[in-house]
């Protein structure tokens, strides 16, 4: 032990320390909340732990943090604080890096789906005033075309993904690659893993726009920190977690999981495309412990020829539709625990979770699935859920009375970017209005019955399209189904069902209508059943009911699939 | 499914809902952080789960929340917002209830050790301006005497603990029992599990006062929320957790564990007295998964005649002194994982944790124990640790250069209550100054070398009493040890050791000095070794080195034990 040096000397800190924060950023006892510090801490404490896996590429937390710092320095030279940086890419490492590097540079990250059309991209890039746009090689050419017409002329950076066979930019002279851009941040001091204001925006997530032009949900550093910590608790992320990236990061920032898994210093296993083989490769060779995904991902997993019971418990969190009993049983037989959550772009991803009650384990499979199909209760960080009538009175918690699901608390976005009217409308009465209709049970669990706009009003009676879909889905020959209301001179609206049958299965419309009559009041039974090859869906997997309705309101002959 | 009622009706919420918050308490997207909501959520989601166990008494979360609400209503009738309510009790249910009920009533909880002297109680009760004092039956008479002389004349409520053989108040006519008091809160609406200001105080924790009169560390709702969530992550608390209350709740609010275990909706197993048999009874019959405690509790566990390997992993978090290799090995052989943390009253309990690195598992036991003996790195919620010289420059992270351990971030208290001078002194330069001397290693882990006041300066050289104690502790015949500096005309100070030997062991002072010479520079070897029956300790287990020093500065003949 030597004496402390008493002379003035420059501050020294160990590698990866979070100590670069200027003294005026926070007082001794209040530090603004931000998920950026999670990476600073993970890199300082677990520098040699595997942080990011992508094909043959493996990065430690030291390397993860170093690339983020380098990227952040390069970004900071291009933007002013609070400006938007867009990343259009699948779940590749560059998208993960951007979740830390863009806010570290003082920017706001706007992650976008590479499957958006040129028209959608043009709208969002202009609305978000993007200054830098990182584009995956598959979409770089389209993006270059789009930005050519934008007033702010953002810089386009092409992400050359050699795993995907990209070979470098095919664009005009001077086109920048991610590696070129990264090199611009090589020199310079590390940026602090801190922010001055926890209410400052961290990301901008555009809605899928099923009801109009996409709206930009603004997330804050504080909200992202709390949502990430909520995810850590409810998923049980630890340093031993190996998380498979099936859920898109362009969708609600992958439910804040880039920050959550990093907070726990777990390992991110990236996946460019969600394919059955790639998932089972990761299960078999990467020791995956957790993943999230839509029902289609659940189906891909248990329907795979390679499906076999895993030697460890794997936790699969799913949303978008309740897992049916057969899926729950199929997953559990593989040692996969399905967890059902509910949320929206406006609430950092999941807000409620169907918390399993120990007593449910004793119930028959169908009864257990019925309880698990509910959207549940608020996650520990999220806040409060209520079901309200149009006058903002809570409906009785009787499991029957329909109302709108409303949310409030730290799990709710700050606002819609540049859209105070939409913000005021969505936040009326101090609650975020989801537009989803549901009921609350006496045990406080909510269950969605329908989107407000998807309720079918027939002869003054409400028909829940979800209820009718659930009945049809339970038929063994039905693989996928959507029920929509079509105009009817006598009743106002009448339900029509679009059905995809199981491969090779034969079933008639009359058989399915008879099946419905066993469970549903007569007025709820669809007037018609149309068989289609597949249902039209948004990029995030939501059924485009407006497309189906439009078809019916037109010549009546569906042309889907 | 029925239609929502369109007429005005009073809000209805399911049992235990957090919905009682007035609309103006928070906006739709920002809710002040408070750990109170953890109980609201646990009671709403897991009403029938076992929440509190104490002897034959078992309460569900529904009952836990109901008693807290009732107690809060009774407290609220007695205090104005922000006033202090004191509880002087061991780890019995009333102390746990108070951690929620007092802040729910708008008060500030001051938990106190029943072993405090009348003089200490009088000082703290007057300084804290306590309005209501709950006193365990064992100390109620003393407390009544003390409060008789206080200017504010607080109400005394006696906690009659029938498990401890209490039979009701033996005080003057009109003495109130906890049950009497609770009955006053029977009627009334539930109070909201919410606060208007997350920076408002929630508790007031008095230091043990080894350096002067006790100081009151003020914790905030925000800090307590974050510390609790940090504890949940690092301890891995879940709904299946069964936490044994060996760590006193009057010590830093039991490291915020009342809130942490409740956040996870785990089970609190209360324990009036920390006895070997009671601990093993709980291990054997209550399925304990976690506990915290001082090294003496570690020793009680592995030295018990009933010690046997557990059928589950149990996590034991310890602080105050690093667990020596023999203790680590003994605990691990019982399937108990020791975790070493470091903190102070001023930082919500633990601030750093010696995060185990997977590679350590391969090391020889002594080397692993050496690494685990370090105080480690900040917990995920806490903030930043640094080791600084007197000019507030960071010392080199070389594992050798001594400096003061300083802390900042959300894990640091708000201030010392009614003591702006002490607050300013402790927070100089924007960091909380611990008064502990330590080093930082290249891997960012800190290690304490001594309390600032416990460093022995001999002939201009620093001698770390902790270093010398560590060497003596490693001797197989030494059970407990303290090294202090005594005045010396020639050298300024010289080290003297006080040693408790293992039961039945025989060892001479010369043998121990020869043992020291094998590991320490000659000037560090204690001039004298005094054998004592036991070391004088504070109520929280800290060795009273000032008592030992005073003995030595007096007639030189120790009279301890």
Interface residues (C-beta under 8 A of the other chain):
Chain A: X1 X2 X3 X4 X5 X6 X8 X9 X10 X11 X12 X13 X14 X15 X16 X17 X18 X19 X21 X23 X26 X27 X28 X29 X30 X31 X33 X38 X41 X44 X45 X46 X199 X222 X223 X229 X232 X233 X236 X238 X263 X264 X355 X357 X377 X378 X380 X383 X384 X386 X389 X390 X391 X393 X394 X395 X396 X397 X400 X401 X402 X403 X407 X408 X409 X410 X412 X413 X414 X415 X427 X429 X430 X431 X432 X439 X440 X441 X442 X443 X444 X449 X462 X464 X467
Chain B: X1 X2 X3 X4 X5 X6 X8 X9 X10 X11 X12 X13 X14 X15 X16 X17 X18 X19 X21 X23 X26 X27 X28 X29 X30 X31 X33 X38 X41 X44 X45 X46 X199 X222 X223 X229 X232 X233 X236 X238 X263 X264 X355 X357 X377 X378 X380 X383 X384 X386 X389 X390 X391 X393 X394 X395 X396 X397 X400 X401 X402 X403 X407 X408 X409 X410 X412 X413 X414 X415 X427 X429 X430 X431 X432 X439 X440 X441 X442 X443 X444 X449 X462 X464 X467
